[in-house]
Each structure stands twice: as structure tokens, then as C-alpha cells.
Amino acid sequence: MPIIKSAKKAARQAVKRTEHNAEIKKAIKLAIKDFKKNPSAEMLAKAQSEIDKAVKKDLIKKNTAARRKAVLHKIAKDAGVKLVAKKEAKAPAKAATTKKAAAKKTQSKATADKK
């Protein structure tokens, strides 16, 4: 048992962190289990999200996360789940808004030149 005040606090923090980390790992396992039971694009996204959160919090390493996500993708491919890339869906929308904004700026410059 720690005697020094800072050591007591460190022991309390360690217990809290251990419980928190266990909850996150349990969420990952549950999401993967649900995905394996019922493979769908939504379940895949949820499982990947849980894995990415764990990497962000340094709970698992990047390569471990990549390996687990690759396994999930293989399961999804074998089950015939259609995968939609988020970046591809968002890219055209951004390009369209920037073009409109550029067009408005050129019109305002043209009217400013006339005055």
C-alpha cells in the first residue's frame, strides 16, 4: 500500500484508467462480435470506429488496428457486403461548393469594375 500522497493518487488513477480501458476494449469486442453475427456496412463502420477510437487513445497499436480492420473487411467481402468509401462520397460535394463560391467572387469583381 502506498504511503506518500502522490503515490496514493497514482494508485487511484491507475484503477480508474484500467476500468476505462477495459470498457473500451469490451466495446471493441462487442462491435466485432455483432458484425460477425450480422455483417452489414453499418456494423462494419461501427466496429472500425471503435477500433479507431482505441488507437486514438493509445489503447492498441496502429498495426494491430490495421490487422483487425483487414480481417473485418475480408469477412465483409466474403459475406457480400457493399462497401462505400466516405471520402469519395464527400469529395464531389466540396468541389461543387468551391466552384459556386469562386463564381460569385468573379461576378462581384465584374460589378465593381463597372462602377
C-alpha positions as CSV (number, residue, x, y, z in Angstrom):
1,M,0.0,0.0,0.0
2,P,1.4,3.4,-0.9
3,I,2.3,5.8,1.9
4,I,3.1,9.0,0.0
5,K,0.2,11.2,-1.0
6,S,1.2,11.3,-4.7
7,A,1.6,7.5,-4.8
8,K,-1.9,7.1,-3.3
9,K,-3.3,9.3,-6.0
10,A,-1.4,7.5,-8.7
11,A,-2.8,4.2,-7.5
12,R,-6.4,5.6,-7.6
13,Q,-5.8,6.9,-11.1
14,A,-4.4,3.5,-12.3
15,V,-7.6,1.8,-11.1
16,K,-9.8,4.3,-12.9
17,R,-7.8,4.1,-16.1
18,T,-7.8,0.3,-16.0
19,E,-11.6,0.2,-15.7
20,H,-11.9,2.8,-18.5
21,N,-9.6,0.9,-20.8
22,A,-11.4,-2.4,-20.1
23,E,-14.7,-0.7,-21.1
24,I,-13.3,0.5,-24.4
25,K,-11.8,-3.0,-25.2
26,K,-15.1,-4.6,-24.3
27,A,-16.9,-2.2,-26.7
28,I,-14.5,-3.2,-29.5
29,K,-15.1,-6.9,-28.9
30,L,-18.9,-6.4,-28.8
31,A,-18.9,-4.4,-32.0
32,I,-16.8,-7.1,-33.8
33,K,-19.0,-9.8,-32.4
34,D,-22.1,-8.1,-33.6
35,F,-20.6,-7.5,-37.0
36,K,-19.6,-11.2,-37.4
37,K,-23.1,-12.2,-36.4
38,N,-24.8,-9.9,-38.9
39,P,-22.4,-8.4,-41.4
40,S,-23.5,-5.1,-42.9
41,A,-21.9,-1.8,-43.9
42,E,-23.3,-0.1,-40.8
43,M,-22.0,-2.7,-38.4
44,L,-18.6,-2.6,-40.2
45,A,-18.5,1.2,-39.8
46,K,-19.3,0.9,-36.1
47,A,-16.6,-1.8,-35.5
48,Q,-14.0,0.3,-37.4
49,S,-15.0,3.4,-35.4
50,E,-14.5,1.6,-32.1
51,I,-11.0,0.3,-33.3
52,D,-10.0,3.8,-34.4
53,K,-11.1,5.3,-31.1
54,A,-8.9,2.8,-29.3
55,V,-5.9,3.7,-31.5
56,K,-6.5,7.4,-30.9
57,K,-6.4,6.8,-27.1
58,D,-3.2,4.7,-27.4
59,L,-5.0,1.6,-26.2
60,I,-4.0,-0.5,-29.2
61,K,-1.2,0.0,-31.7
62,K,-1.8,1.2,-35.3
63,N,-0.7,-2.1,-36.9
64,T,-2.9,-4.1,-34.6
65,A,-5.9,-1.9,-35.6
66,A,-5.0,-2.3,-39.3
67,R,-4.8,-6.0,-39.0
68,R,-8.2,-6.2,-37.2
69,K,-9.8,-4.0,-39.8
70,A,-8.4,-6.0,-42.6
71,V,-9.9,-9.1,-41.1
72,L,-13.3,-7.3,-40.8
73,H,-13.0,-6.3,-44.5
74,K,-12.3,-9.9,-45.5
75,I,-15.4,-11.0,-43.6
76,A,-17.5,-8.3,-45.3
77,K,-16.2,-9.2,-48.7
78,D,-16.9,-12.9,-48.2
79,A,-20.5,-12.0,-47.0
80,G,-21.1,-9.8,-50.0
81,V,-21.4,-6.5,-48.1
82,K,-21.2,-3.4,-50.4
83,L,-18.6,-1.0,-49.0
84,V,-19.0,2.7,-49.6
85,A,-16.0,4.9,-49.2
86,K,-16.7,8.1,-47.2
87,K,-14.1,10.2,-48.9
88,E,-15.4,9.5,-52.4
89,A,-19.0,10.5,-51.4
90,K,-17.9,13.8,-49.8
91,A,-15.3,14.9,-52.4
92,P,-17.8,15.9,-55.2
93,A,-19.9,18.0,-52.7
94,K,-16.9,20.0,-51.6
95,A,-15.8,20.7,-55.2
96,A,-19.2,21.9,-56.2
97,T,-19.4,24.4,-53.3
98,T,-15.9,25.8,-54.0
99,K,-16.9,26.4,-57.7
100,K,-20.0,28.3,-56.7
101,A,-18.1,30.4,-54.3
102,A,-15.5,31.2,-57.0
103,A,-18.2,32.2,-59.4
104,K,-19.7,34.6,-57.0
105,K,-16.4,36.3,-56.4
106,T,-15.8,36.9,-60.1
107,Q,-19.3,38.4,-60.5
108,S,-18.7,40.8,-57.7
109,K,-15.4,41.9,-59.2
110,A,-17.1,42.5,-62.6
111,T,-19.8,44.7,-61.0
112,A,-17.1,46.6,-59.0
113,D,-15.2,47.3,-62.3
114,K,-18.3,48.7,-63.9
115,K,-18.8,51.3,-61.1
